[in-house]
Amino acid sequence: MASHSDTLVVFFGATAGANGGKLGSDEREIILLVWQIVDLHEKKVGKLHRCLVKPDSLELTEQGKEETGLSLEELVSAEPLDKALQQFHQSVSSEVKCLGRSSYTLCVDSPLIIRQALHPEASKKNLVLPECFFTFVDLRKEFHKCCPSAGSVQKLTPASMLESAGLPAVSEQLMGVREVRSMVQLILCILDEPYDHEFSCVETVKYKFDSGTCCKTEPVDSETVIRARGLPWQSSDQDIARFFKGLNIAKGGVALCLNAQGRRNGEALVRFVDAEHRDLALERHKHHMGSRYIEVYKATGEEFLKIAGGTSNEVTQFLSKENQVIIRMRGLPFTATPQEVLTFLGPESPVTDGTEGLLFVKYPDGRPTGDAFVLFSCEEYALNALKKHKQILGKRYIELFRSTAAEVQQVLNRYMSTPLISTLPPSPIMPVPVLTTPPFLPAASSTRDCVRLRGLPYAAGIEDILEFMGEHTVDIKPHGVHMVLNQQGRPSGDAFIQMKSPDKAFMVSQKCHKKTMKDRYVEVFQCSTEEMSIVLMGGTLNRSGLSPPPCKLPCLSPPAAYTAFPTLPAGLSEVALYQPPLLAAPRPPQSAAHSAALAYYPPQPHLYMNMNYTAYYPSPPVSPSTVGYFAAPPGAVAAAVAAQSHPAAASPVLPQPGALVRMQGLPYNTGVKDILSFFQGYQYAPDEYSGVVQMSEQARSLIQPKEWLCL
């Protein structure tokens, strides 16, 4: 018998769209419920019930009309889902009581009606399902135990099981009634000899998602992991679990992904209890969370452990308190103490165990990062804390977000792996002859062989652009994709692409204009290399025409200032040139004794680059991933370069040292003009406005979150 009941309720449902093996895959609402009771002891059958359900959106697909035989006129007069479920619960409870039984278990022909249709729809409509819908038996699996030769469980249907058991097919025409009577006939068959079957394999649906930690050494089956994309940035692990309602997620199996700046990027890795639940999750590809559709793809166990796995004992101890709500605080003053944080949160949002419920994130050398995680014992306290979002602590406003155990691990892993002496990513090693033309900015030309993409999603990357361009990707020049950032170093929604010819650029602008990328249509315009170069330098290109870069600051030179690197003199090895990159700007001439600590610049017109405007991403076949500077060669070698390039010059060409001032705690929207105004009254050479180097968000994530000023 069933492990905890002596009555089965044979249950069937249909939706307004796809049914059968694709039930629930199109998010259509339930429009039909059919059920019948079977007494396992007396082997008696109760009355068959057929109930129509009125959907919120009164529409039926052609497939739904054909399979169910229902019309909109019949559904208009039906009860909504909550009333239909209430009617089901009252009818079954009354009938079971009349039979003298105390409990019952649902029996279905596949888990789809429970896991993929009923629970997701109830979750979207905020309905509380009766407890009976959290346990059920799958007749296919029970029948397979009796008749293993009938075929694989996934391919079994009520009709095929009747045929395997040698029973006559049910002649009923009405959908639902036919399936329920077939299942009842099968149940009575396997209860009798020679099978004498006992229903013991009861499946469950989890009531809620259990948060927890994951160790990097823990084995994770790749057949249980998916990647969800397109999530709202404020989504929590509970929101993601709600999206997958009906499927069982492993404990701590939701890991929100962070970008290079430590912010959520709209992706998450989700680990399910087994491969069957993972496969059902893949059927929810492009289902909706609110107004956004979510993409669902396969992922690997290694990817999950990379995000969610951790080895920190401090994190393990912090997260050992289960059923706690986690809030992330960002932007804390570096001098903030635990008591100041508790005072900031206030008595209306008490932290679990006081200071023990606070976890400050630090660099390996103990310096604070400005991040902290806080534990609250209930949702009410967490909501009170979230009301403090962007309130002031000290002289800084504090951001508060819902967080997860996986995010705690990920943030700690990120900061603890940060090197104490930070460097930018190494510049790509290329043969010296290639450097005769800079790979990251083309020569200005009036030839209209470029296209401008406007209105890109801010999360769009190089792969998205290549997919967007489709067959035209083959016509892109090497190193020809340029992503434009705004003055805060964030994506601006614009990109420039160099094509192999004006005809190719014209064709792309005609074929791809207003084509959709991630729910946004993208405008595609043909333009020239000159227009592209000026925009990449900080100018604007709009309907009013072309505006040059801000000329009040000498650090932004016209595109003509981008000249070729000099040819290396004999005796200068490539190893001497390719040193780790440094963040530096051109400075006045200096002696060779200080040259090893500065960046190498050729004795040509000054090469200036404002890093806030443009980021360069790989494009076919390869391109630098960031704007880097080549470190200076040793003093003697640098002098040899200078002597060959300017043999008549008496003074060295490498810059002289100035005073290096580190500015810490600048507002994120600070510009070069603001910094120069701050130092008004101090002496610095007029040519050295370019000494102000503001680092983009990407660079800031790789080194310390500070900005540098060279005077």
N, C-alpha and C positions, 0 to 999 in steps of 0.2 A: 504494500500500500504506500501512498504518498507519505513522506516522512513525518508530516505534521498535520495531515487532514485525511478524512475518509470520504471526501466528495470532490469530484472534478467538475469544473464549469467549462465546458467546451466553448471557446470564445473566438469570434472572427470579426474582422473589420475591413472596410474598404474606404478609399479616399476619392476625391473628385478628379484625381489625375491617374498616375501610374499605379498599378496594383501588381499582385503576384510577386515575382522576385525583385521588382523595382519599387515596391511599396515604400513610400516615404522619401524617395530619392529626389522628388521634385517639390517638396515642401507643401504639397496640397493638403487641404483639411479633410478630416474624417467626415464621411457622409452616411455611413451605414455601420451598424453594430448588430451582430446576431449571436445568441448564446443558448445553451441547453445544458441542464444538469445531469450528471451521471453518478449514481450511488454505487461506490466501489464494493460495498459489502453485499447489498441486495442485488446488485447488477440491474438496477432499475434506471429508467430514463424519464426525466421530467419534461415539462412543456417547452416547446421551442419558441423563442422570442426573437422578433425582428423589429429593430428600432431605427428610424431614419433620423439623421442629425443635420441640423441647419448650419451651414458654414457661414463665417462672417462675410466672405466674398462670394456672392452668389454667382458662381460660374463653374461650368463643367467642361472638361476637355472632351474632344471627340472620343478619345480612348475610354475616358471615364463613363460617358453616356453609353457606349457600346457594351462595356463589360458589366456595368451595374444595372443597366436597363432603367435607370432613374432619369427623371426630368426635373428642371428647375421648379416647375409648378408643384411637384410633390415635396421638394425640399423647403419651399417657402413656408409651408404650414407646419414644418417639423420643429422640434425643440432644439436649442443650442446644445453644445457639447456638455456643459456643466449640468444642465437639467437631464440630459440623456444618461450621463454617468450616475447621477443621483437615482434615477429610475432603475438603472441596472442594479445598483447596490441594494436598494430596498426590495426589489423583486427577488434577487438571489438569496438575500438574508432570510426573507420570509419563507421561501420554498425550502431552504436547507433546514430551517427550524421545524417546518412541518414534517420533514423526513426524520426528525429526531437526531439530526447531526449537529455538530458544534462548529465545524470549520470547513473551508473549501479552498481549493487551489485552481487557478486558471490553467487551462490546457489549450495550447495554440499549435497551428500547423507550421509556424516558423516564428522566430523572435521579432520579426520586422514590425508587426502591429503594435507590440509593446515598446520596443526599443527605438524604432525609427519613426513611428507615427504618433502614438498616444502620448508618450512622455515629452517629446519635443514640442508638440502642440500645446499640451497643458502648461509647459514652462513658459512659452511665449504669451499665453493668455492668463498667466498667473493663477492657474487653478491648482488646488490641493487635491491630489489623487487619493482615493481610498487605499488603505494598506494592502488590499488584495492585489493591486497592480504592481507591487514590488517583488512578487514571487510568481513563478509560473513553471510549467513543465512543457518541453518541446516534444510533441508527439513524434516527430521525425527521429529524434535520438532514441526515444523509448522503443519505437518500432524497429530501429536498426539493431538494437540489442537482441530482439527476437528473431529478426530475419536479416542477418549480416549480408546475405547474398543479394539483397534488394538493390544495392548500389550505394553510392556515396550519399551522406546525409544531405548535403547541399542541393542535390538534384531530386530529392524525394518530394512528391506532392500527394495530396489525398487520393487522387485518381491512380497514380502509379503504385501507391502502397496497397490500395484495394486489389489491383491487378496482381501484385506480388503475393498477396495473401490468398489469392484465388477466390475473392469475393466479387459479387456483381457490382457494376458501377451504379451509382445513384442517378436516377433519371430526372431528378428535379431540375428545372430551368432557372429558377431565381438564384442569382449570385448570393452567396452567404448561406442560404438555406442548404444548397447543394454541398458546400464544403463542411458545414457543421454536421449534417447527417452522415457524410462520409467518415468524418473523424469519430463520431459516436459508434458507428459500425465497426471501425478498426479497434477502438478501445474495448468493446465487448468481445471482439475476437481474441485479442491477446490476453484478456483476463481469463478466458477459458483454456481448457487443455487443447493442445499439448504445451502451450506457452506458460500459463499460470504466472503471468508477468506482474511484478510489483513496481509501481511508479515511485522511484526513489531519487531520481536525478532532478532536483529542484534548482532552477536558476534564480538569481536575485538581481535586483537593480539597486545600486547604492543610493541611499537617501541624500548623501552630501559628499562633497570632495574632501578627502583627508590630506591636509598639508603635512609636509615632513621634509627631511633632508635626504640627500643621496651622496654616497661616498664615491670617489673617483675609481675605486677598485671594485665597485659593485658591478656584476655582469648585467648588461642590458641587452635583451634580444631585439635586433633591428626589425623584426617582424611585428613589433608592438608599438613602434614610434611613428608619429606623423609630424609634419610641419604645417602650421596654420599661418597664413599671410593675410594682411589687410585688416588687422585688428585695430579698433579704436585705441589711441595711445593711452587712454586712461583705464583700459581694461585690466581687471585683476584676475588672479587664477580662478576665483569663484565665478567670474563672468564667463571665462573660457569653459569651465566645467558645466556651466548652465547651457552653453551653446551645444555641448556634446551630451546633454541630458539623455538618460536612458542607456548610455554606455558607461562601463566601469573603468575609471581612470585609476592607475596605480597610486599608492600613497606617495605624495610629493611629486606626482607625475606631470605637473605643469611648470614649464620653465620659460619665462618671458625673456626674449632676446633684447640685448642692449646694443646700441651703435657705438662708434668709436668715441663719442662724447659722453657715454654712460647713460644715454636716454633710450627709452624704448623705441624700437624701430617698427612696431606693428606686426612682429612675428613672434611665434611661440612654438616650442617643441612640446608635444604631449605624448606621454607614455601610457598605454592601456594595459589591462591585466593579461590579455592574450591576443593572438593574431586575429581571432574572430571579431573581437571588438574593434581592432585597428581597421579591418576591412570594412566594417560597417561605418566607421568614421570617414573613410575615404569616399563613401557615398554621399557625404554631406558637403562635397565640393561645391562652392558657390552658393551655399545656403546663407541666410542673412542673420546678422547680429545687429538689431536695430535697422538702420537704413543702409548698412554696409554689407556687401557680400564677402564671404571669407573663402579664400582658396585653401584647399587641403591637399597636401602632397605626402608621399612617403619620405621618411627620414631614416637615419641610422642610429644605432645605440651609441656610437662614438660621438655623433653630433649632440645627442642629449647629454652625455656625460661632460662634454666640453662646456656646456652652458650650466647644467645643474649640479655637476659633481664638485665636491669640495673636500679639503683635507684639514681645514682649520678646526682645532679643538674649541677655540673660542666661539666660532659660529655654531658648532654642534651643541655646545652648552647653552648658548643663547636660544637656539631653536628647540631645545629639549622640552620646553613647556608647550604641550599640545593644545589645540583649539584656541589659539591666540590670534588676534587680528594684528597684522604687521603694517606699520606706517613708516614711510621713508621721509626723512627730513633732509632737505638740500639747501645749501647756502648758509650754513651756520658760521658765525664768526669763529676764527681759528682759536680764539681764547675762551670760547664758551665752555662752561663747566656743566656737569650733570645736574647740579642743583638749579642752575639758570635755565636749563631746558625744562626741568620739571615745573618751575615757576611759570615759564612761558606757556606750557600746555594747560596749566591751571587745575584747580580741584575738580572741575566738572569732567575732566578726562584723566583720571588717575592711571599711572603707568603700572603695569604688573610688577610687583616686588620692588617698586621704587627705582633706584638707580640700577638694580640688577636687570631691569627690563630695557635698558638703554645700551646700544652697541654703537660706539663711535668708530668710523672708518678712518684708518690711518695708513700712511705710507710705511714702507719697511723700516725707515729710520725713526718712526714714531711721530712724524709731523701729521697734524690733522688735515683731512681733505675737505672738511666742511659738510660731510655727509654723516648721517646717523640713522639707525633703525630703532623703532620703538614698538614695544609689545603692549597690547591692550586686551583685557580679558573678555570684552564683549563688543558687539557692533555699535552700541550706543556710545560708549566711550570713544571709539575710533571716529565716529561721525562728529562728535564734539571737537576732537582734535583737528579734523579736516577743516573745520570752520576757521581755524587759525591760519589757513593758507594765505601767504603773502603779507602776514602781519610782521611787525618789526621786532627783532631781538637785537639789542645793542644798536647798531646803525645799519643793519642789513635786514631785508625782508626775507622771510623763510618760506620755501615751497614745501608743501606736504602732499604726498601721494599714497594711495594704497600700494602695498608691496606684497611680495611673496617670498617664501623660503628660498626658492631658486634664485630670485633676484639678489637676496642677501649673499648667497654663495658667489654669484657672478660678480657683484661689485667688490667683494673682498678679494676674490681671485685676481680681478683686474688691477686693483691698487697694490696688492702685495707683490705682484709680479713686475711692478714698475721699477726700472733701474734707478739707483740712487743718483747716477750721473746720466741725465737724460740726453738723448740725441734724436735727431730726426731720422727717418728711414734713409738708408744709404742710397746715394744716387746710382742709377743703373750704369753698369760698366759697359761702355761702348768703345769700339775702335776710334782712335783719335781722328782719322779723316772724317768721320761722321760729324764731328763737332764743328766742322767748317761752316755748317749752317745750323743754328740752334734748332733742336727738334721740337721745341714747344711753342714757337710762334712763327708763322710764315711771313715771308716778305710781302709788304703792302703792294696791292695790285688792284686795278679797276676791273679786272676780269670777274664776271659774276659766276664763279664756279663754287660758291658756298651756299649753304642754306642755314636759315635761322629757325630753331624750334622754340616756340613761345607757349607758355601755359603747361609746361611739364609738371607732373606730380612731384612734390618736394622729395618724395622717397625714391624717385626714379633713378636708376643707375645705368651704367654703360650697357648691361645686358638688356635692360628694358628698351633702350633706344635702338639697339641693333634689332631686337625683335619687332619693334614698331616699324622700322624701315623695311623689314622683310627682304625681298629679292634685291632691293637697291643697296644692301649692305656691301655687296661686292664692288660697288663703284666708289667706296670711300677711300680717300688717300690714306697711306700709312700715317699714323699719329694725327689723324684728322678730326677727332672728336674732342671738343672743348666745352666743358661744363662751366657755367658762369655762376659765381657766388656773389652774394650781396656784400655790403660793407661790414656786416657782422660775421662774415665767413660761412653763412648758411646758403643752401641752394636758393637760387632766385627764380627757378622755373624756366630759365633760358638755357639754350645750348647752341653752339655753332658747329657745323660739320662741313669739312672740305671734301668736295666731290672731284672726280677725275677730269671733268670737263663742264663747261656751262650747260651743255645739253643734258648731262646727267642731273645737274642741280635743278634745271627747269622741270625735268621729268619727275623728280622727287617732290618738288613743290606742288605739282599738279596732282600726283597720285596720293600723297600723304596728308595734304592740307585738311584739317579738321577731322582727321582720323582719331579714334579713341585710344587712349592709353590709361588703364586703371580708372575707368569711369570719368576721365577728363578728355575733352577733345583738345588736340594740340594744333596750333597754327604753324604752318610751314611756309616760309618766305625765301625767295631767292635773293642773294646779296653778294657783294664783292668781298675779296680778301681785305681790302682797305677798310671797309665798313666793319668787318669782323674784328680786325686788329684794334681799331680805335675803341670799340665797345669793350674788348678784353682789357684795354688799358684804363678803363674807368669812364669812358664817354658813354653817350646814350644814342640809341637808334630807335626813333619812334615816328609817328605820323607827321610830326612837325619837322622832321629831317634829322640830320646827323649832327650831334653836338660833340665837340672834342672833349678830351679828359680835362679835369680841373687843372688849369694852367697856372693857378696861383702858387701851387706847390711844385717846385722843380723836380720832385721825386717821380712825377709822372711825365715821362718824355714821350714825344710822338713815336709812332712805330719805326720811323727811319733810324732811331737810335739803336735799334737792335741790329748789331753788326756781327760779323763772323769772329769766331775765336781765332787767335793767331796760330800759325803752324808751330809745332814744338821744335825747338832747336835741337841740334845733334847732341846726344849725350843726356838728354832729359828723358828718363824712363816713364812709362805709363804709371808705374807704381807710385812714383813721386807725385803724380797729378791726382790720382784717385785716392784721396784721403777721406775720412768720415766728414760729412757735410757739417757746416757751421751756420748758425744764424748770424749774419753780419751784413753790414752795408758799407758802401765805399766811403773811405775816409781820406783825409789829406795825406800826402806822401810821408813816409817814415823810413827809419833805418831798417836794414834787413834783419837786425837782431830781434825785432818783434814780429817778423813776418809769419812765423810758424803758427801763430795763434789767430791769424786773420784769414779771410776768404781771398781766393785768388781772382783777380780781375785783370783782363787784358788791357794793354795800353791803347785802347780805342776810345771813342766817345763813351761816356759812362753808360753802363747797362743797369737800368733801374727796373724794378718789378714791385708793384703793390700787390702783396699776397692776398689782400682781401677780395680782389675782384674775380680771380679765375683759378679754378683747380683743373688739373689735367689728368684724365683717366686713360687707361689703356684702350687702344683701338687697334684694329687689325693692321699689321701683325703684332706690334708691340709699341708701347709708349710709356714715358715716365709716369709714375703714379703720384708724384708730387713735384712741386717746384723746389729743387735743391740747388745749393751752391757748392762748387768744388773747393775743397780745403786748399790752403796755400801750400806749395811745395817748400822744402827747406830753404833757408835764406840764400845759400849759395846758388841753388838751382833757380830760385826766383830772380836773382840778380842776372843770371845768364839769359833768362827769358827777356828781361828788360833791356839788356845790352843788345840783343839781336833785334828786338823790335824798334828800339830807339837808340841806335849806336851813337848819335851825337848828343844825346841827353846826358847831362852830368849828374842829375839827381835820380835816385831810385824811383820806380813807379809804384811800388807797393805802399799802401797807406800807412800813415803814422798812427800811433795809439792816441785815443782820447780818453776821457773819463767815462767809465761804464756805470750807469745808474740803473738799478733795478726798481721798477715801480710795481708795487704789490697792492691788490685790492681795488684796481680800477673798475669802474662800471663797465658792463659788457658792451654798451653802445658808445664807448669813448672813441673819438676819432683822432686823427693826427693833429688837427687844428686845436682840439681841446688840450692835448698834451703840450703843444707849443705855447698855448696861452697860459698854461699852468706854470711854465718855466719862463714867463715873460720877465725881462730884467736881467737874466743871466746871459753870459756871453757864449755864443756858438757861431760858427762860420755860416754865412747865408747859404752856402752850397750844401749844407749838411742837414737840411730837412729830411733828406732820405735816410738819415741815421735812425729815424723812428721806425722800428719794425714791429708791426702788430701781427700777432699770430692768429691764424684761423682756428676754428673749433677743432679741426683735425689735428693741427700741430699742438694745440693746447692740451689735447688728451694724451699726447705722447710724452710731453715733458710736464713741467709744473704749471698749474693754472695761473700764470702770471704773464705780464707783458714787459718788454724790454725797451729801454731807450738808450741810444748811443749818442753821447755828446762829445 
